Amino acid sequence: MLSKIRMMSPAMLAKPPFSDIHFEGVFGLFDDGVVMDLRNRIKGIEALAVGK
């Protein structure tokens, strides 16, 4: 399970289940641009969820 509270912090991208595939998590699976885009999308969803 990625998140018990149904929100995901970008820091979780370096933890299981992602780090189960590659020791660096998504940072070892994708190019930096893809990782930054994913991080920015997560931050955008997080901001909408908390009303920022």
N, CA, C and O atoms as CSV, one atom per row, in Angstrom:
chain,resi,resn,atom,element,x,y,z
A,1,MET,N,N,0.849,-1.178,0.000
A,1,MET,CA,C,0.000,0.000,0.000
A,1,MET,C,C,0.892,1.238,0.000
A,1,MET,O,O,1.817,1.346,0.804
A,2,LEU,N,N,0.612,2.150,-0.888
A,2,LEU,CA,C,1.415,3.364,-0.973
A,2,LEU,C,C,1.113,4.335,0.149
A,2,LEU,O,O,2.020,4.971,0.684
A,3,SER,N,N,-0.140,4.452,0.504
A,3,SER,CA,C,-0.493,5.455,1.507
A,3,SER,C,C,-1.773,5.052,2.215
A,3,SER,O,O,-2.788,4.777,1.574
A,4,LYS,N,N,-1.722,5.019,3.521
A,4,LYS,CA,C,-2.909,4.689,4.305
A,4,LYS,C,C,-3.895,5.847,4.342
A,4,LYS,O,O,-5.096,5.641,4.512
A,5,ILE,N,N,-3.384,7.065,4.183
A,5,ILE,CA,C,-4.262,8.233,4.240
A,5,ILE,C,C,-4.675,8.708,2.853
A,5,ILE,O,O,-5.248,9.788,2.711
A,6,ARG,N,N,-4.389,7.915,1.842
A,6,ARG,CA,C,-4.765,8.186,0.448
A,6,ARG,C,C,-4.107,9.432,-0.126
A,6,ARG,O,O,-4.620,10.035,-1.068
A,7,MET,N,N,-2.989,9.808,0.435
A,7,MET,CA,C,-2.167,10.883,-0.113
A,7,MET,C,C,-0.756,10.333,-0.230
A,7,MET,O,O,-0.351,9.460,0.538
A,8,MET,N,N,-0.026,10.843,-1.179
A,8,MET,CA,C,1.324,10.347,-1.395
A,8,MET,C,C,2.301,11.504,-1.415
A,8,MET,O,O,2.148,12.446,-2.192
A,9,SER,N,N,3.289,11.429,-0.569
A,9,SER,CA,C,4.357,12.414,-0.559
A,9,SER,C,C,5.359,12.059,-1.654
A,9,SER,O,O,5.605,10.878,-1.897
A,10,PRO,N,N,5.939,13.055,-2.319
A,10,PRO,CA,C,6.963,12.757,-3.318
A,10,PRO,C,C,8.138,11.957,-2.742
A,10,PRO,O,O,8.807,11.236,-3.482
A,11,ALA,N,N,8.395,12.073,-1.449
A,11,ALA,CA,C,9.479,11.303,-0.825
A,11,ALA,C,C,9.248,9.804,-0.932
A,11,ALA,O,O,10.192,9.017,-0.873
A,12,MET,N,N,7.987,9.414,-1.089
A,12,MET,CA,C,7.668,7.984,-1.189
A,12,MET,C,C,8.133,7.372,-2.513
A,12,MET,O,O,8.129,6.151,-2.671
A,13,LEU,N,N,8.532,8.218,-3.456
A,13,LEU,CA,C,9.001,7.716,-4.749
A,13,LEU,C,C,10.327,6.957,-4.620
A,13,LEU,O,O,10.707,6.219,-5.529
A,14,ALA,N,N,11.020,7.131,-3.514
A,14,ALA,CA,C,12.296,6.445,-3.297
A,14,ALA,C,C,12.140,5.258,-2.350
A,14,ALA,O,O,13.132,4.652,-1.945
A,15,LYS,N,N,10.907,4.925,-1.999
A,15,LYS,CA,C,10.635,3.852,-1.037
A,15,LYS,C,C,9.838,2.737,-1.703
A,15,LYS,O,O,9.363,2.899,-2.828
A,16,PRO,N,N,9.688,1.602,-1.011
A,16,PRO,CA,C,8.868,0.515,-1.566
A,16,PRO,C,C,7.458,1.015,-1.872
A,16,PRO,O,O,6.925,1.836,-1.125
A,17,PRO,N,N,6.862,0.551,-2.923
A,17,PRO,CA,C,7.269,-0.557,-3.780
A,17,PRO,C,C,8.261,-0.176,-4.868
A,17,PRO,O,O,8.798,-1.053,-5.545
A,18,PHE,N,N,8.516,1.132,-5.052
A,18,PHE,CA,C,9.424,1.562,-6.115
A,18,PHE,C,C,10.847,1.075,-5.888
A,18,PHE,O,O,11.514,0.646,-6.830
A,19,SER,N,N,11.314,1.137,-4.649
A,19,SER,CA,C,12.681,0.681,-4.362
A,19,SER,C,C,12.810,-0.838,-4.380
A,19,SER,O,O,13.922,-1.364,-4.346
A,20,ASP,N,N,11.690,-1.544,-4.433
A,20,ASP,CA,C,11.742,-2.991,-4.616
A,20,ASP,C,C,12.182,-3.336,-6.037
A,20,ASP,O,O,12.753,-4.399,-6.283
A,21,ILE,N,N,11.909,-2.423,-6.965
A,21,ILE,CA,C,12.272,-2.631,-8.374
A,21,ILE,C,C,13.687,-2.138,-8.642
A,21,ILE,O,O,14.458,-2.800,-9.337
A,22,HIS,N,N,14.030,-0.975,-8.089
A,22,HIS,CA,C,15.369,-0.394,-8.246
A,22,HIS,C,C,15.746,0.256,-6.927
A,22,HIS,O,O,14.915,0.923,-6.312
A,23,PHE,N,N,16.975,0.076,-6.483
A,23,PHE,CA,C,17.381,0.564,-5.160
A,23,PHE,C,C,17.242,2.070,-4.998
A,23,PHE,O,O,17.175,2.553,-3.868
A,24,GLU,N,N,17.196,2.830,-6.092
A,24,GLU,CA,C,17.015,4.281,-6.021
A,24,GLU,C,C,15.553,4.692,-6.213
A,24,GLU,O,O,15.259,5.880,-6.342
A,25,GLY,N,N,14.650,3.736,-6.233
A,25,GLY,CA,C,13.243,4.042,-6.480
A,25,GLY,C,C,13.048,4.542,-7.897
A,25,GLY,O,O,13.751,4.106,-8.809
A,26,VAL,N,N,12.097,5.455,-8.098
A,26,VAL,CA,C,11.832,5.945,-9.452
A,26,VAL,C,C,13.017,6.706,-10.027
A,26,VAL,O,O,13.132,6.846,-11.245
A,27,PHE,N,N,13.903,7.202,-9.158
A,27,PHE,CA,C,15.080,7.939,-9.629
A,27,PHE,C,C,16.017,7.041,-10.430
A,27,PHE,O,O,16.760,7.525,-11.283
A,28,GLY,N,N,15.988,5.746,-10.163
A,28,GLY,CA,C,16.793,4.798,-10.913
A,28,GLY,C,C,16.052,4.174,-12.078
A,28,GLY,O,O,16.655,3.492,-12.907
A,29,LEU,N,N,14.747,4.403,-12.147
A,29,LEU,CA,C,13.930,3.805,-13.203
A,29,LEU,C,C,13.689,4.739,-14.383
A,29,LEU,O,O,13.545,4.289,-15.519
A,30,PHE,N,N,13.646,6.039,-14.110
A,30,PHE,CA,C,13.278,7.012,-15.137
A,30,PHE,C,C,14.296,8.141,-15.214
A,30,PHE,O,O,15.078,8.351,-14.288
A,31,ASP,N,N,14.275,8.865,-16.332
A,31,ASP,CA,C,15.115,10.048,-16.496
A,31,ASP,C,C,14.673,11.124,-15.507
A,31,ASP,O,O,13.535,11.124,-15.039
A,32,ASP,N,N,15.585,12.034,-15.197
A,32,ASP,CA,C,15.302,13.100,-14.233
A,32,ASP,C,C,14.068,13.915,-14.604
A,32,ASP,O,O,13.278,14.279,-13.733
A,33,GLY,N,N,13.898,14.203,-15.886
A,33,GLY,CA,C,12.743,14.990,-16.322
A,33,GLY,C,C,11.424,14.298,-16.024
A,33,GLY,O,O,10.458,14.944,-15.617
A,34,VAL,N,N,11.380,12.998,-16.224
A,34,VAL,CA,C,10.170,12.220,-15.950
A,34,VAL,C,C,9.891,12.209,-14.448
A,34,VAL,O,O,8.745,12.358,-14.025
A,35,VAL,N,N,10.928,12.034,-13.655
A,35,VAL,CA,C,10.770,12.011,-12.202
A,35,VAL,C,C,10.283,13.375,-11.709
A,35,VAL,O,O,9.399,13.442,-10.855
A,36,MET,N,N,10.843,14.445,-12.232
A,36,MET,CA,C,10.423,15.783,-11.803
A,36,MET,C,C,8.976,16.060,-12.211
A,36,MET,O,O,8.231,16.690,-11.460
A,37,ASP,N,N,8.576,15.599,-13.386
A,37,ASP,CA,C,7.192,15.759,-13.832
A,37,ASP,C,C,6.254,14.997,-12.895
A,37,ASP,O,O,5.214,15.522,-12.497
A,38,LEU,N,N,6.612,13.779,-12.548
A,38,LEU,CA,C,5.814,12.983,-11.623
A,38,LEU,C,C,5.723,13.666,-10.264
A,38,LEU,O,O,4.646,13.741,-9.673
A,39,ARG,N,N,6.849,14.162,-9.770
A,39,ARG,CA,C,6.874,14.873,-8.485
A,39,ARG,C,C,5.973,16.105,-8.522
A,39,ARG,O,O,5.217,16.362,-7.585
A,40,ASN,N,N,6.062,16.860,-9.609
A,40,ASN,CA,C,5.252,18.068,-9.728
A,40,ASN,C,C,3.760,17.742,-9.800
A,40,ASN,O,O,2.931,18.479,-9.267
A,41,ARG,N,N,3.428,16.646,-10.455
A,41,ARG,CA,C,2.016,16.228,-10.522
A,41,ARG,C,C,1.508,15.840,-9.138
A,41,ARG,O,O,0.392,16.195,-8.759
A,42,ILE,N,N,2.325,15.115,-8.390
A,42,ILE,CA,C,1.937,14.729,-7.037
A,42,ILE,C,C,1.754,15.966,-6.166
A,42,ILE,O,O,0.777,16.067,-5.424
A,43,LYS,N,N,2.690,16.905,-6.256
A,43,LYS,CA,C,2.580,18.143,-5.475
A,43,LYS,C,C,1.329,18.934,-5.872
A,43,LYS,O,O,0.678,19.529,-5.013
A,44,GLY,N,N,0.993,18.944,-7.157
A,44,GLY,CA,C,-0.203,19.647,-7.620
A,44,GLY,C,C,-1.477,19.021,-7.081
A,44,GLY,O,O,-2.390,19.730,-6.658
A,45,ILE,N,N,-1.541,17.712,-7.094
A,45,ILE,CA,C,-2.703,17.002,-6.543
A,45,ILE,C,C,-2.799,17.246,-5.047
A,45,ILE,O,O,-3.884,17.471,-4.511
A,46,GLU,N,N,-1.652,17.199,-4.377
A,46,GLU,CA,C,-1.617,17.452,-2.928
A,46,GLU,C,C,-2.145,18.860,-2.625
A,46,GLU,O,O,-2.918,19.044,-1.685
A,47,ALA,N,N,-1.736,19.833,-3.405
A,47,ALA,CA,C,-2.187,21.207,-3.186
A,47,ALA,C,C,-3.694,21.331,-3.390
A,47,ALA,O,O,-4.365,22.035,-2.635
A,48,LEU,N,N,-4.227,20.660,-4.395
A,48,LEU,CA,C,-5.669,20.691,-4.622
A,48,LEU,C,C,-6.418,20.016,-3.481
A,48,LEU,O,O,-7.487,20.474,-3.078
A,49,ALA,N,N,-5.860,18.933,-2.965
A,49,ALA,CA,C,-6.518,18.159,-1.909
A,49,ALA,C,C,-6.626,18.940,-0.608
A,49,ALA,O,O,-7.608,18.801,0.122
A,50,VAL,N,N,-5.630,19.752,-0.315
A,50,VAL,CA,C,-5.646,20.512,0.937
A,50,VAL,C,C,-6.123,21.945,0.727
A,50,VAL,O,O,-6.182,22.728,1.675
A,51,GLY,N,N,-6.461,22.286,-0.505
A,51,GLY,CA,C,-7.028,23.598,-0.792
A,51,GLY,C,C,-6.028,24.726,-0.876
A,51,GLY,O,O,-6.359,25.862,-0.535
A,52,LYS,N,N,-4.822,24.452,-1.316
A,52,LYS,CA,C,-3.810,25.517,-1.467
A,52,LYS,C,C,-3.836,26.069,-2.861
A,52,LYS,O,O,-3.062,26.970,-3.183
